[in-house]
């Protein structure tokens, strides 16, 4: 399904959504942070390329994308994916040195105890201490996560930082602020040795492209996805697996924690859902751009245990995903990899 790897290096800053309007009584605005850009954003980039280079091509209809991921620019094939939530991670240095990526390690992992309906560590105990759930692990270390051999596995913190800027909200007919309100804009600075990574079923030409809603220039490279990663993505996920991209399950009106077709006996280790929305494209500049229906996405890193074995992601049914023009698996929603080491019993229940 995914044959190509697209790496994106921005020229300067990107923007990770804007915060809420601010006032002297409401100095909160970081809730609007959203980075890296979703695969839907890259879909717009690919659509613009095909509209210009191959205007009558039917290839774009079969496009499948997945992401976001990131990688060190010298090794894009060994990209980083969200660490599954059942792996407990801790940072080696609380505050990394300037210009260096923060590195951590996996201290333990949780297994689901069906008899007690609990997630416990390998000693059969509940975890004690403070752990970080927002870490990233290299795709080539996934086999070690599957086997439970975690001693040599490193995890990394996010490779970007937010640089918020305050702007006044201006009136539409004159350059005066509206009741003194301020607008928080979250610019994002990516580490200089890092690039964003997305998987694609179609190839695009290398070059400079306009990327994201602000249309900032970015250097885009496309190369063949390594055979090792293609084989990993083509494997059946079995009865236990973890998401490496956010998932949007359900219908056009309802969002679910997992597809209703999976039945009731599903165990889930997840975090609270986050809003998901994208902007529709269009070639007519005189018409306003439309927003998609607002939905909730299940976080990447979510772990599932199901009573029945599941095939590889690209063989999952389209109707498990909402449809708005296209089914949302077009953008890799719910892309999953196997994790057979997380259940201690064949019998499972809801958790």
C-alpha positions as CSV (number, residue, x, y, z in Angstrom):
1,X,0.0,0.0,0.0
2,X,2.7,2.5,1.0
3,X,5.5,2.5,-1.4
4,X,7.0,6.0,-0.9
5,X,8.4,8.1,1.9
6,X,7.9,11.9,1.7
7,X,10.2,14.0,3.9
8,X,9.5,17.7,4.4
9,X,12.0,20.3,5.6
10,X,10.4,23.7,6.2
11,X,12.2,26.9,5.2
12,X,12.0,28.8,8.5
13,X,9.0,28.5,10.8
14,X,5.8,26.6,10.5
15,X,2.6,27.3,12.3
16,X,0.9,24.9,14.7
17,X,-2.6,26.4,14.8
18,X,-3.6,29.5,16.7
19,X,-4.7,29.8,20.2
20,X,-7.9,31.4,21.5
21,X,-8.6,35.1,21.6
22,X,-7.1,36.7,24.7
23,X,-8.4,39.3,27.0
24,X,-7.2,40.7,30.4
25,X,-9.6,38.1,31.9
26,X,-8.6,35.2,29.7
27,X,-4.9,34.7,29.3
28,X,-5.2,31.1,28.0
29,X,-4.2,30.3,24.5
30,X,-2.0,27.2,24.3
31,X,-5.0,24.9,23.9
32,X,-5.0,25.5,20.2
33,X,-1.6,23.9,19.6
34,X,-1.6,21.2,16.9
35,X,1.6,19.9,15.4
36,X,2.8,18.1,13.3
37,X,0.4,18.8,10.4
38,X,-1.9,15.8,9.7
39,X,-1.7,13.7,6.6
40,X,-4.7,15.7,5.2
41,X,-2.4,18.7,4.9
42,X,0.1,16.7,2.8
43,X,-2.9,15.5,0.7
44,X,-3.4,19.1,-0.3
45,X,0.2,19.3,-1.3
46,X,0.0,16.2,-3.4
47,X,-3.3,17.3,-4.9
48,X,-1.8,20.6,-6.0
49,X,1.1,18.7,-7.6
50,X,-1.1,16.4,-9.6
51,X,-3.4,19.2,-10.6
52,X,-0.5,21.0,-12.1
53,X,1.7,18.2,-13.5
54,X,-0.9,15.6,-14.4
55,X,-4.3,17.4,-14.6
56,X,-6.2,14.5,-16.3
57,X,-4.6,11.7,-14.3
58,X,-6.8,9.3,-12.4
59,X,-3.9,8.2,-10.1
60,X,-4.8,10.7,-7.4
61,X,-8.1,9.0,-6.7
62,X,-6.2,6.0,-5.3
63,X,-4.0,8.1,-3.0
64,X,-3.3,6.8,0.5
65,X,-1.2,8.8,3.0
66,X,-0.1,8.2,6.6
67,X,1.5,10.3,9.2
68,X,2.7,12.5,10.8
69,X,6.1,11.1,11.8
70,X,9.6,12.7,11.9
71,X,13.1,11.6,11.3
72,X,16.7,12.8,11.4
73,X,17.3,14.2,8.0
74,X,20.3,11.9,7.4
75,X,18.3,8.8,8.1
76,X,14.7,9.4,6.9
77,X,13.9,5.7,6.5
78,X,14.4,5.1,10.2
79,X,11.6,7.5,11.1
80,X,10.0,7.9,14.6
81,X,6.5,6.9,15.5
82,X,4.5,7.5,18.7
83,X,5.5,5.1,21.5
84,X,2.6,2.7,22.5
85,X,1.0,3.8,25.7
86,X,1.7,0.5,27.5
87,X,5.4,1.2,27.4
88,X,6.6,3.3,30.3
89,X,9.3,5.8,29.4
90,X,11.5,8.1,31.4
91,X,13.9,10.8,30.3
92,X,17.7,10.5,31.0
93,X,18.1,14.2,31.3
94,X,15.2,16.4,32.6
95,X,16.5,19.3,30.6
96,X,18.5,18.5,27.4
97,X,21.5,20.5,26.3
98,X,20.7,23.4,23.8
99,X,20.5,22.1,20.3
100,X,20.2,18.4,21.3
101,X,17.2,16.1,21.2
102,X,16.1,14.8,24.5
103,X,16.6,11.1,24.8
104,X,14.9,8.6,27.2
105,X,14.5,4.9,27.8
106,X,11.7,2.4,28.2
107,X,11.8,1.3,31.9
108,X,9.0,-1.3,31.7
109,X,5.8,-2.3,29.8
110,X,2.3,-3.1,30.8
111,X,0.4,-6.3,30.1
112,X,-3.3,-6.7,30.3
113,X,-4.3,-9.1,33.1
114,X,-7.7,-10.4,32.0
115,X,-8.4,-12.0,35.5
116,X,-8.1,-8.6,37.2
117,X,-9.2,-6.4,34.3
118,X,-6.1,-4.3,34.9
119,X,-2.9,-3.2,33.1
120,X,0.1,-4.4,35.2
121,X,3.8,-4.5,34.7
122,X,5.8,-7.7,34.2
123,X,6.0,-8.3,38.0
124,X,2.2,-8.3,38.2
125,X,2.1,-4.9,39.9
126,X,0.5,-1.6,39.2
127,X,3.1,1.0,37.9
128,X,4.4,3.5,40.5
129,X,6.0,6.8,39.5
130,X,5.8,9.4,36.9
131,X,6.1,8.4,33.2
132,X,5.9,10.3,30.0
133,X,3.3,9.2,27.4
134,X,4.4,11.6,24.6
135,X,7.6,10.0,23.3
136,X,8.7,8.7,20.0
137,X,10.4,5.4,19.0
138,X,12.3,4.5,15.8
139,X,10.4,2.3,13.4
140,X,13.4,-0.1,13.3
141,X,13.1,-0.7,17.0
142,X,9.5,-2.0,16.7
143,X,10.5,-5.6,16.5
144,X,12.1,-5.2,20.0
145,X,8.9,-3.7,21.3
146,X,7.1,-6.8,20.0
147,X,9.4,-9.2,21.7
148,X,9.5,-7.3,24.9
149,X,13.3,-6.8,24.7
150,X,13.4,-3.2,25.7
151,X,16.8,-2.8,27.3
152,X,18.5,-1.2,24.3
153,X,15.5,0.8,23.0
154,X,15.8,4.6,23.0
155,X,12.9,7.0,22.9
156,X,13.0,10.6,21.9
157,X,11.0,13.7,22.9
158,X,9.3,15.8,20.2
159,X,11.8,17.5,17.8
160,X,10.2,21.0,17.7
161,X,9.3,23.8,20.0
162,X,6.5,26.4,20.0
163,X,7.3,30.1,19.7
164,X,4.1,31.9,20.6
165,X,3.5,35.4,19.3
166,X,0.8,37.8,20.4
167,X,-1.1,39.8,17.8
168,X,-4.0,42.3,18.2
169,X,-7.3,41.4,16.7
170,X,-8.0,44.2,14.2
171,X,-11.4,45.6,13.1
172,X,-12.4,44.8,9.6
173,X,-12.8,48.4,8.4
174,X,-9.9,50.2,10.2
175,X,-6.6,49.4,11.9
176,X,-7.9,49.5,15.4
177,X,-8.0,46.6,17.9
178,X,-11.3,45.1,18.9
179,X,-11.9,45.8,22.6
180,X,-8.2,45.3,23.3
181,X,-8.3,41.6,22.4
182,X,-5.1,39.8,21.5
183,X,-4.6,36.7,19.3
184,X,-2.0,34.1,20.1
185,X,-0.2,32.6,17.2
186,X,1.8,29.4,17.8
187,X,4.7,29.3,15.4
188,X,6.8,26.1,15.4
189,X,10.5,25.8,15.1
190,X,11.7,22.3,13.9
191,X,15.1,21.1,15.0
192,X,17.6,21.9,12.2
193,X,18.6,18.3,11.8
194,X,15.1,16.9,11.6
195,X,12.4,16.5,8.9
196,X,8.8,15.6,9.0
197,X,7.9,12.3,7.4
198,X,4.8,10.9,5.7
199,X,4.1,7.7,3.9
200,X,2.4,7.7,0.5
201,X,1.1,5.3,-2.1
202,X,2.0,7.8,-4.9
203,X,5.2,9.4,-5.9
204,X,5.8,13.2,-6.2
205,X,8.7,15.1,-7.6
206,X,11.4,16.5,-5.4
207,X,11.3,20.3,-5.0
208,X,10.0,23.3,-3.2
209,X,6.3,23.3,-2.3
210,X,3.8,25.5,-0.5
211,X,3.0,23.6,2.7
212,X,0.3,24.1,5.2
213,X,-2.5,26.6,5.6
214,X,0.0,29.5,5.7
215,X,1.6,28.4,2.5
216,X,5.2,28.4,3.7
217,X,7.9,27.0,1.5
218,X,9.3,23.6,2.3
219,X,11.8,21.3,0.7
220,X,10.0,18.1,-0.2
221,X,11.9,14.9,-1.1
222,X,10.3,11.6,-2.1
223,X,12.0,8.2,-2.1
224,X,11.1,4.6,-2.2
225,X,10.0,3.2,1.2
226,X,12.5,0.6,2.5
227,X,11.5,-3.0,1.9
228,X,11.8,-3.8,5.6
229,X,9.2,-1.2,6.6
230,X,6.9,-2.3,3.8
231,X,7.0,-5.8,5.1
232,X,6.2,-4.6,8.6
233,X,3.2,-2.6,7.4
234,X,2.0,-5.6,5.4
235,X,1.9,-7.9,8.4
236,X,-1.4,-8.8,10.0
237,X,-1.8,-7.0,13.3
238,X,-3.4,-10.0,15.1
239,X,-5.3,-9.6,18.3
240,X,-3.2,-6.9,19.9
241,X,-1.8,-3.8,18.2
242,X,-1.0,-0.2,18.7
243,X,-1.9,2.9,16.6
244,X,1.0,4.9,15.1
245,X,-1.4,7.6,13.7
246,X,-4.5,9.1,15.1
247,X,-7.7,7.2,14.4
248,X,-11.2,8.5,13.5
249,X,-13.7,5.7,13.8
250,X,-17.4,5.7,13.2
251,X,-20.0,7.3,11.0
252,X,-20.4,10.8,9.6
253,X,-22.2,11.9,12.7
254,X,-20.7,9.9,15.6
255,X,-17.1,9.2,16.7
256,X,-16.2,6.0,18.5
257,X,-13.3,4.6,20.4
258,X,-13.1,1.7,18.0
259,X,-15.3,0.5,15.1
260,X,-18.7,-0.9,16.2
261,X,-18.0,-3.8,13.9
262,X,-15.3,-5.1,16.3
263,X,-18.0,-6.0,18.9
264,X,-18.1,-5.2,22.6
265,X,-15.2,-7.4,24.0
266,X,-12.4,-5.0,23.1
267,X,-9.8,-3.7,25.6
268,X,-8.4,-0.2,25.0
269,X,-5.5,1.7,26.6
270,X,-5.8,5.2,25.4
271,X,-6.0,8.9,26.3
272,X,-8.7,11.5,25.9
273,X,-9.7,12.1,22.3
274,X,-8.7,15.3,20.5
275,X,-10.7,17.4,17.9
276,X,-10.0,16.6,14.3
277,X,-10.9,18.9,11.4
278,X,-9.4,19.7,8.0
279,X,-10.0,22.2,5.3
280,X,-11.5,21.2,1.9
281,X,-9.5,22.3,-1.1
282,X,-10.8,23.7,-4.3
283,X,-9.5,25.2,-7.6
284,X,-11.8,28.2,-7.6
285,X,-10.2,31.1,-5.7
286,X,-13.4,33.2,-5.7
287,X,-15.2,30.6,-3.5
288,X,-14.5,30.4,0.2
289,X,-12.8,27.3,1.5
290,X,-15.0,24.9,3.5
291,X,-14.2,23.1,6.7
292,X,-15.0,19.4,7.2
293,X,-17.3,18.2,9.9
294,X,-15.7,18.3,13.3
295,X,-14.8,14.9,14.8
296,X,-12.8,13.4,17.6
297,X,-9.7,11.4,17.0
298,X,-8.2,8.6,19.1
299,X,-4.6,9.4,20.0
300,X,-1.7,7.7,18.3
301,X,-0.1,5.3,20.8
302,X,-3.5,3.8,21.7
303,X,-3.3,0.0,22.3
304,X,-6.1,-2.4,21.4
305,X,-6.8,-6.0,22.3
306,X,-9.5,-7.6,20.3
307,X,-11.2,-11.1,20.5
308,X,-10.6,-11.8,16.8
309,X,-7.4,-11.4,14.8
310,X,-7.2,-8.4,12.5
311,X,-5.5,-8.3,9.1
312,X,-2.9,-5.7,8.0
313,X,-4.3,-2.1,8.0
314,X,-4.6,-1.7,4.3
315,X,-7.1,-4.7,4.2
316,X,-9.4,-3.1,6.8
317,X,-12.9,-2.3,5.7
318,X,-13.6,1.2,4.4
319,X,-16.9,1.5,6.3
320,X,-15.0,1.3,9.6
321,X,-14.0,5.0,8.9
322,X,-16.2,8.1,8.4
323,X,-16.7,9.3,4.8
324,X,-16.8,12.9,3.7
325,X,-16.1,12.8,0.0
326,X,-13.6,10.0,0.7
327,X,-13.2,7.5,3.5
328,X,-10.9,8.9,6.1
329,X,-8.5,6.0,5.9
330,X,-7.2,7.9,2.8
331,X,-5.1,9.8,5.3
332,X,-3.9,6.8,7.2
333,X,-6.4,7.1,10.1
334,X,-5.9,4.2,12.5
335,X,-2.7,2.9,11.0
336,X,-1.6,0.1,13.3
337,X,1.3,-2.3,14.0
338,X,1.3,-5.6,15.9
339,X,2.2,-5.9,19.6
340,X,1.8,-9.5,20.6
341,X,3.5,-9.2,24.0
342,X,0.8,-7.3,25.8
343,X,-1.9,-9.8,26.9
344,X,-1.3,-12.5,29.5
345,X,-4.5,-14.4,28.8
346,X,-6.5,-15.4,25.7
347,X,-9.7,-14.4,27.5
348,X,-10.2,-10.6,27.5
349,X,-12.8,-8.2,28.7
350,X,-13.7,-4.5,28.4
351,X,-11.3,-2.1,30.2
